[in-house]
Amino acid sequence: MPRPLLTALLVYLAAINLAAFAVFGADKRRARRGEWRVRERTLFLLALLGGSLGAVCGMCAFHHKTRHWYFRYGLPAILLAQCAAAVWLARG
């Protein structure tokens, strides 16, 4: 992969993971205050768009959505699938 493309991909992944982590934290804060919430499909979309590591870390750090089986098992499954895809693509 050309270096500029790899750099852009790494910047994108850092940004989407940071965003996913932040959105999990913001949603937890809003849940405690009884305010408007982030849709669950938005949280999953952030994970599917490459932010699965940030979403899993946010889920664990903020203890948010840990009672929902589809988050508890779904987000790590997305992360594993993305890691497997990255390894497969890296091997050529």
N, CA, C and O atoms as a GROMACS GRO file, in nm:
protein
  368
    1MET      N    1   0.085  -0.117   0.000
    1MET     CA    2   0.000   0.000   0.000
    1MET      C    3   0.090   0.124   0.000
    1MET      O    4   0.185   0.131   0.077
    2PRO      N    5   0.060   0.220  -0.085
    2PRO     CA    6   0.142   0.343  -0.088
    2PRO      C    7   0.137   0.416   0.046
    2PRO      O    8   0.035   0.419   0.115
    3ARG      N    9   0.249   0.475   0.082
    3ARG     CA   10   0.263   0.539   0.214
    3ARG      C   11   0.157   0.646   0.241
    3ARG      O   12   0.102   0.648   0.351
    4PRO      N   13   0.126   0.737   0.145
    4PRO     CA   14   0.022   0.838   0.174
    4PRO      C   15  -0.115   0.776   0.201
    4PRO      O   16  -0.191   0.825   0.284
    5LEU      N   17  -0.146   0.667   0.131
    5LEU     CA   18  -0.273   0.600   0.152
    5LEU      C   19  -0.276   0.533   0.290
    5LEU      O   20  -0.378   0.538   0.359
    6LEU      N   21  -0.166   0.472   0.328
    6LEU     CA   22  -0.157   0.410   0.460
    6LEU      C   23  -0.169   0.515   0.570
    6LEU      O   24  -0.238   0.492   0.670
    7THR      N   25  -0.104   0.628   0.552
    7THR     CA   26  -0.113   0.737   0.650
    7THR      C   27  -0.257   0.787   0.663
    7THR      O   28  -0.306   0.808   0.774
    8ALA      N   29  -0.324   0.805   0.549
    8ALA     CA   30  -0.463   0.851   0.552
    8ALA      C   31  -0.553   0.749   0.622
    8ALA      O   32  -0.642   0.786   0.698
    9LEU      N   33  -0.530   0.622   0.596
    9LEU     CA   34  -0.608   0.517   0.660
    9LEU      C   35  -0.587   0.517   0.811
    9LEU      O   36  -0.683   0.504   0.887
   10LEU      N   37  -0.463   0.531   0.854
   10LEU     CA   38  -0.434   0.533   0.998
   10LEU      C   39  -0.495   0.655   1.066
   10LEU      O   40  -0.545   0.646   1.178
   11VAL      N   41  -0.492   0.769   1.000
   11VAL     CA   42  -0.554   0.891   1.055
   11VAL      C   43  -0.705   0.872   1.065
   11VAL      O   44  -0.766   0.908   1.165
   12TYR      N   45  -0.764   0.814   0.960
   12TYR     CA   46  -0.908   0.787   0.962
   12TYR      C   47  -0.944   0.694   1.078
   12TYR      O   48  -1.038   0.721   1.153
   13LEU      N   49  -0.870   0.584   1.091
   13LEU     CA   50  -0.900   0.488   1.197
   13LEU      C   51  -0.884   0.549   1.335
   13LEU      O   52  -0.963   0.521   1.425
   14ALA      N   53  -0.783   0.630   1.353
   14ALA     CA   54  -0.765   0.698   1.483
   14ALA      C   55  -0.883   0.791   1.511
   14ALA      O   56  -0.934   0.795   1.623
   15ALA      N   57  -0.927   0.865   1.409
   15ALA     CA   58  -1.037   0.959   1.428
   15ALA      C   59  -1.169   0.887   1.456
   15ALA      O   60  -1.242   0.928   1.546
   16ILE      N   61  -1.199   0.782   1.381
   16ILE     CA   62  -1.327   0.712   1.400
   16ILE      C   63  -1.330   0.638   1.534
   16ILE      O   64  -1.435   0.629   1.597
   17ASN      N   65  -1.216   0.586   1.577
   17ASN     CA   66  -1.212   0.519   1.707
   17ASN      C   67  -1.224   0.618   1.821
   17ASN      O   68  -1.291   0.590   1.920
   18LEU      N   69  -1.161   0.732   1.809
   18LEU     CA   70  -1.174   0.837   1.909
   18LEU      C   71  -1.319   0.887   1.915
   18LEU      O   72  -1.373   0.910   2.023
   19ALA      N   73  -1.380   0.902   1.798
   19ALA     CA   74  -1.520   0.946   1.794
   19ALA      C   75  -1.611   0.843   1.859
   19ALA      O   76  -1.700   0.880   1.936
   20ALA      N   77  -1.591   0.716   1.830
   20ALA     CA   78  -1.674   0.611   1.889
   20ALA      C   79  -1.660   0.610   2.040
   20ALA      O   80  -1.760   0.601   2.112
   21PHE      N   81  -1.537   0.620   2.089
   21PHE     CA   82  -1.513   0.624   2.233
   21PHE      C   83  -1.584   0.744   2.295
   21PHE      O   84  -1.650   0.730   2.399
   22ALA      N   85  -1.572   0.860   2.233
   22ALA     CA   86  -1.634   0.982   2.286
   22ALA      C   87  -1.786   0.974   2.284
   22ALA      O   88  -1.851   1.020   2.378
   23VAL      N   89  -1.843   0.916   2.180
   23VAL     CA   90  -1.989   0.905   2.171
   23VAL      C   91  -2.042   0.810   2.278
   23VAL      O   92  -2.148   0.836   2.335
   24PHE      N   93  -1.971   0.701   2.306
   24PHE     CA   94  -2.013   0.613   2.414
   24PHE      C   95  -2.011   0.687   2.547
   24PHE      O   96  -2.102   0.672   2.628
   25GLY      N   97  -1.908   0.767   2.570
   25GLY     CA   98  -1.901   0.845   2.694
   25GLY      C   99  -2.011   0.949   2.703
   25GLY      O  100  -2.072   0.966   2.809
   26ALA      N  101  -2.036   1.018   2.593
   26ALA     CA  102  -2.141   1.120   2.591
   26ALA      C  103  -2.279   1.056   2.613
   26ALA      O  104  -2.362   1.112   2.685
   27ASP      N  105  -2.303   0.942   2.550
   27ASP     CA  106  -2.432   0.876   2.567
   27ASP      C  107  -2.452   0.828   2.710
   27ASP      O  108  -2.563   0.835   2.763
   28LYS      N  109  -2.347   0.780   2.772
   28LYS     CA  110  -2.357   0.738   2.913
   28LYS      C  111  -2.390   0.858   3.002
   28LYS      O  112  -2.472   0.849   3.093
   29ARG      N  113  -2.324   0.970   2.975
   29ARG     CA  114  -2.349   1.091   3.053
   29ARG      C  115  -2.494   1.136   3.035
   29ARG      O  116  -2.560   1.176   3.132
   30ARG      N  117  -2.543   1.130   2.912
   30ARG     CA  118  -2.682   1.169   2.886
   30ARG      C  119  -2.780   1.072   2.950
   30ARG      O  120  -2.886   1.114   2.997
   31ALA      N  121  -2.745   0.945   2.953
   31ALA     CA  122  -2.833   0.847   3.018
   31ALA      C  123  -2.848   0.876   3.166
   31ALA      O  124  -2.957   0.866   3.220
   32ARG      N  125  -2.740   0.913   3.230
   32ARG     CA  126  -2.744   0.944   3.373
   32ARG      C  127  -2.828   1.068   3.401
   32ARG      O  128  -2.893   1.077   3.505
   33ARG      N  129  -2.825   1.163   3.307
   33ARG     CA  130  -2.897   1.288   3.327
   33ARG      C  131  -3.041   1.283   3.276
   33ARG      O  132  -3.117   1.378   3.294
   34GLY      N  133  -3.078   1.173   3.211
   34GLY     CA  134  -3.212   1.162   3.156
   34GLY      C  135  -3.234   1.248   3.034
   34GLY      O  136  -3.346   1.289   3.005
   35GLU      N  137  -3.127   1.276   2.960
   35GLU     CA  138  -3.135   1.362   2.842
   35GLU      C  139  -3.151   1.280   2.715
   35GLU      O  140  -3.159   1.158   2.718
   36TRP      N  141  -3.155   1.351   2.603
   36TRP     CA  142  -3.163   1.291   2.470
   36TRP      C  143  -3.048   1.194   2.452
   36TRP      O  144  -2.936   1.222   2.494
   37ARG      N  145  -3.077   1.080   2.390
   37ARG     CA  146  -2.978   0.973   2.376
   37ARG      C  147  -2.935   0.952   2.232
   37ARG      O  148  -3.004   0.993   2.139
   38VAL      N  149  -2.821   0.888   2.216
   38VAL     CA  150  -2.771   0.849   2.085
   38VAL      C  151  -2.838   0.717   2.048
   38VAL      O  152  -2.848   0.627   2.132
   39ARG      N  153  -2.882   0.705   1.924
   39ARG     CA  154  -2.947   0.581   1.881
   39ARG      C  155  -2.848   0.465   1.884
   39ARG      O  156  -2.729   0.482   1.857
   40GLU      N  157  -2.899   0.349   1.918
   40GLU     CA  158  -2.813   0.230   1.922
   40GLU      C  159  -2.756   0.198   1.785
   40GLU      O  160  -2.643   0.150   1.775
   41ARG      N  161  -2.833   0.223   1.681
   41ARG     CA  162  -2.781   0.194   1.547
   41ARG      C  163  -2.666   0.288   1.511
   41ARG      O  164  -2.578   0.250   1.434
   42THR      N  165  -2.665   0.408   1.567
   42THR     CA  166  -2.553   0.500   1.545
   42THR      C  167  -2.427   0.446   1.612
   42THR      O  168  -2.318   0.454   1.556
   43LEU      N  169  -2.443   0.391   1.733
   43LEU     CA  170  -2.329   0.333   1.803
   43LEU      C  171  -2.272   0.214   1.725
   43LEU      O  172  -2.150   0.199   1.713
   44PHE      N  173  -2.360   0.130   1.671
   44PHE     CA  174  -2.315   0.018   1.588
   44PHE      C  175  -2.254   0.066   1.457
   44PHE      O  176  -2.157   0.008   1.410
   45LEU      N  177  -2.310   0.170   1.399
   45LEU     CA  178  -2.256   0.223   1.273
   45LEU      C  179  -2.114   0.273   1.291
   45LEU      O  180  -2.028   0.251   1.206
   46LEU      N  181  -2.089   0.341   1.402
   46LEU     CA  182  -1.952   0.387   1.429
   46LEU      C  183  -1.856   0.269   1.437
   46LEU      O  184  -1.744   0.277   1.387
   47ALA      N  185  -1.899   0.161   1.499
   47ALA     CA  186  -1.816   0.040   1.508
   47ALA      C  187  -1.794  -0.020   1.370
   47ALA      O  188  -1.682  -0.059   1.336
   48LEU      N  189  -1.900  -0.030   1.291
   48LEU     CA  190  -1.889  -0.089   1.158
   48LEU      C  191  -1.802  -0.006   1.063
   48LEU      O  192  -1.741  -0.061   0.971
   49LEU      N  193  -1.798   0.123   1.085
   49LEU     CA  194  -1.717   0.211   0.999
   49LEU      C  195  -1.570   0.212   1.038
   49LEU      O  196  -1.492   0.291   0.985
   50GLY      N  197  -1.531   0.125   1.129
   50GLY     CA  198  -1.391   0.112   1.167
   50GLY      C  199  -1.361   0.151   1.310
   50GLY      O  200  -1.246   0.142   1.354
   51GLY      N  201  -1.462   0.194   1.384
   51GLY     CA  202  -1.440   0.238   1.521
   51GLY      C  203  -1.472   0.132   1.625
   51GLY      O  204  -1.510   0.165   1.737
   52SER      N  205  -1.456   0.007   1.588
   52SER     CA  206  -1.494  -0.100   1.681
   52SER      C  207  -1.405  -0.104   1.805
   52SER      O  208  -1.454  -0.131   1.915
   53LEU      N  209  -1.277  -0.076   1.790
   53LEU     CA  210  -1.189  -0.076   1.907
   53LEU      C  211  -1.228   0.036   2.003
   53LEU      O  212  -1.236   0.014   2.124
   54GLY      N  213  -1.254   0.154   1.951
   54GLY     CA  214  -1.298   0.266   2.034
   54GLY      C  215  -1.432   0.239   2.100
   54GLY      O  216  -1.455   0.278   2.214
   55ALA      N  217  -1.522   0.170   2.027
   55ALA     CA  218  -1.654   0.137   2.082
   55ALA      C  219  -1.642   0.036   2.195
   55ALA      O  220  -1.706   0.051   2.299
   56VAL      N  221  -1.560  -0.066   2.176
   56VAL     CA  222  -1.541  -0.167   2.281
   56VAL      C  223  -1.474  -0.103   2.403
   56VAL      O  224  -1.514  -0.129   2.517
   57CYS      N  225  -1.374  -0.021   2.379
   57CYS     CA  226  -1.307   0.048   2.491
   57CYS      C  227  -1.404   0.142   2.562
   57CYS      O  228  -1.402   0.150   2.685
   58GLY      N  229  -1.487   0.213   2.488
   58GLY     CA  230  -1.586   0.302   2.548
   58GLY      C  231  -1.690   0.226   2.627
   58GLY      O  232  -1.731   0.269   2.735
   59MET      N  233  -1.731   0.112   2.573
   59MET     CA  234  -1.829   0.029   2.644
   59MET      C  235  -1.772  -0.017   2.778
   59MET      O  236  -1.842  -0.016   2.880
   60CYS      N  237  -1.646  -0.058   2.778
   60CYS     CA  238  -1.583  -0.105   2.902
   60CYS      C  239  -1.551   0.010   2.997
   60CYS      O  240  -1.576   0.000   3.117
   61ALA      N  241  -1.495   0.118   2.945
   61ALA     CA  242  -1.452   0.229   3.030
   61ALA      C  243  -1.570   0.298   3.098
   61ALA      O  244  -1.562   0.337   3.214
   62PHE      N  245  -1.681   0.313   3.025
   62PHE     CA  246  -1.796   0.384   3.080
   62PHE      C  247  -1.904   0.289   3.132
   62PHE      O  248  -2.008   0.334   3.180
   63HIS      N  249  -1.879   0.157   3.124
   63HIS     CA  250  -1.978   0.057   3.166
   63HIS      C  251  -2.113   0.088   3.102
   63HIS      O  252  -2.216   0.092   3.169
   64HIS      N  253  -2.109   0.110   2.972
   64HIS     CA  254  -2.227   0.152   2.898
   64HIS      C  255  -2.267   0.044   2.798
   64HIS      O  256  -2.183  -0.004   2.721
   65LYS      N  257  -2.392   0.008   2.800
   65LYS     CA  258  -2.449  -0.093   2.711
   65LYS      C  259  -2.397  -0.233   2.740
   65LYS      O  260  -2.406  -0.322   2.654
   66THR      N  261  -2.342  -0.255   2.857
   66THR     CA  262  -2.285  -0.386   2.890
   66THR      C  263  -2.392  -0.489   2.923
   66THR      O  264  -2.363  -0.609   2.923
   67ARG      N  265  -2.512  -0.447   2.953
   67ARG     CA  266  -2.620  -0.542   2.984
   67ARG      C  267  -2.690  -0.592   2.858
   67ARG      O  268  -2.762  -0.691   2.863
   68HIS      N  269  -2.670  -0.525   2.747
   68HIS     CA  270  -2.733  -0.564   2.621
   68HIS      C  271  -2.646  -0.668   2.552
   68HIS      O  272  -2.532  -0.640   2.517
   69TRP      N  273  -2.702  -0.788   2.532
   69TRP     CA  274  -2.622  -0.897   2.475
   69TRP      C  275  -2.571  -0.861   2.336
   69TRP      O  276  -2.461  -0.901   2.299
   70TYR      N  277  -2.649  -0.785   2.259
   70TYR     CA  278  -2.607  -0.753   2.124
   70TYR      C  279  -2.490  -0.655   2.122
   70TYR      O  280  -2.418  -0.649   2.022
   71PHE      N  281  -2.471  -0.578   2.226
   71PHE     CA  282  -2.351  -0.495   2.238
   71PHE      C  283  -2.236  -0.576   2.298
   71PHE      O  284  -2.123  -0.570   2.250
   72ARG      N  285  -2.267  -0.652   2.403
   72ARG     CA  286  -2.164  -0.729   2.473
   72ARG      C  287  -2.094  -0.828   2.381
   72ARG      O  288  -1.974  -0.851   2.392
   73TYR      N  289  -2.170  -0.888   2.290
   73TYR     CA  290  -2.112  -0.987   2.197
   73TYR      C  291  -2.093  -0.929   2.057
   73TYR      O  292  -2.001  -0.969   1.986
   74GLY      N  293  -2.179  -0.837   2.017
   74GLY     CA  294  -2.174  -0.783   1.882
   74GLY      C  295  -2.053  -0.696   1.855
   74GLY      O  296  -1.988  -0.710   1.751
   75LEU      N  297  -2.021  -0.605   1.947
   75LEU     CA  298  -1.906  -0.517   1.924
   75LEU      C  299  -1.774  -0.593   1.922
   75LEU      O  300  -1.692  -0.567   1.833
   76PRO      N  301  -1.749  -0.685   2.015
   76PRO     CA  302  -1.626  -0.764   2.002
   76PRO      C  303  -1.622  -0.848   1.875
   76PRO      O  304  -1.515  -0.869   1.818
   77ALA      N  305  -1.738  -0.897   1.830
   77ALA     CA  306  -1.742  -0.975   1.706
   77ALA      C  307  -1.704  -0.887   1.586
   77ALA      O  308  -1.632  -0.931   1.497
   78ILE      N  309  -1.753  -0.764   1.585
   78ILE     CA  310  -1.716  -0.671   1.478
   78ILE      C  311  -1.567  -0.643   1.483
   78ILE      O  312  -1.501  -0.641   1.379
   79LEU      N  313  -1.513  -0.621   1.603
   79LEU     CA  314  -1.370  -0.596   1.618
   79LEU      C  315  -1.288  -0.714   1.567
   79LEU      O  316  -1.190  -0.695   1.494
   80LEU      N  317  -1.326  -0.835   1.603
   80LEU     CA  318  -1.254  -0.953   1.557
   80LEU      C  319  -1.261  -0.968   1.405
   80LEU      O  320  -1.162  -1.002   1.341
   81ALA      N  321  -1.378  -0.942   1.348
   81ALA     CA  322  -1.394  -0.950   1.203
   81ALA      C  323  -1.307  -0.846   1.133
   81ALA      O  324  -1.246  -0.874   1.029
   82GLN      N  325  -1.301  -0.725   1.188
   82GLN     CA  326  -1.219  -0.621   1.128
   82GLN      C  327  -1.070  -0.652   1.141
   82GLN      O  328  -0.993  -0.625   1.049
   83CYS      N  329  -1.030  -0.708   1.253
   83CYS     CA  330  -0.889  -0.748   1.270
   83CYS      C  331  -0.854  -0.860   1.173
   83CYS      O  332  -0.746  -0.859   1.113
   84ALA      N  333  -0.944  -0.956   1.156
   84ALA     CA  334  -0.919  -1.065   1.062
   84ALA      C  335  -0.910  -1.012   0.919
   84ALA      O  336  -0.825  -1.056   0.842
   85ALA      N  337  -0.996  -0.918   0.884
   85ALA     CA  338  -0.991  -0.857   0.751
   85ALA      C  339  -0.861  -0.780   0.730
   85ALA      O  340  -0.802  -0.785   0.621
   86ALA      N  341  -0.816  -0.711   0.833
   86ALA     CA  342  -0.690  -0.635   0.823
   86ALA      C  343  -0.572  -0.729   0.803
   86ALA      O  344  -0.483  -0.701   0.723
   87VAL      N  345  -0.570  -0.839   0.876
   87VAL     CA  346  -0.462  -0.937   0.860
   87VAL      C  347  -0.466  -0.997   0.720
   87VAL      O  348  -0.363  -1.012   0.655
   88TRP      N  349  -0.586  -1.032   0.674
   88TRP     CA  350  -0.601  -1.091   0.540
   88TRP      C  351  -0.555  -0.994   0.432
   88TRP      O  352  -0.487  -1.034   0.337
   89LEU      N  353  -0.592  -0.866   0.447
   89LEU     CA  354  -0.549  -0.766   0.348
   89LEU      C  355  -0.398  -0.740   0.354
   89LEU      O  356  -0.335  -0.717   0.252
   90ALA      N  357  -0.342  -0.743   0.474
   90ALA     CA  358  -0.199  -0.717   0.491
   90ALA      C  359  -0.115  -0.829   0.432
   90ALA      O  360  -0.003  -0.806   0.386
   91ARG      N  361  -0.168  -0.950   0.434
   91ARG     CA  362  -0.093  -1.065   0.380
   91ARG      C  363  -0.092  -1.063   0.228
   91ARG      O  364  -0.011  -1.131   0.166
   92GLY      N  365  -0.181  -0.985   0.169
   92GLY     CA  366  -0.178  -0.969   0.025
   92GLY      C  367  -0.267  -1.061  -0.045
   92GLY      O  368  -0.275  -1.058  -0.168
   0.00000   0.00000   0.00000
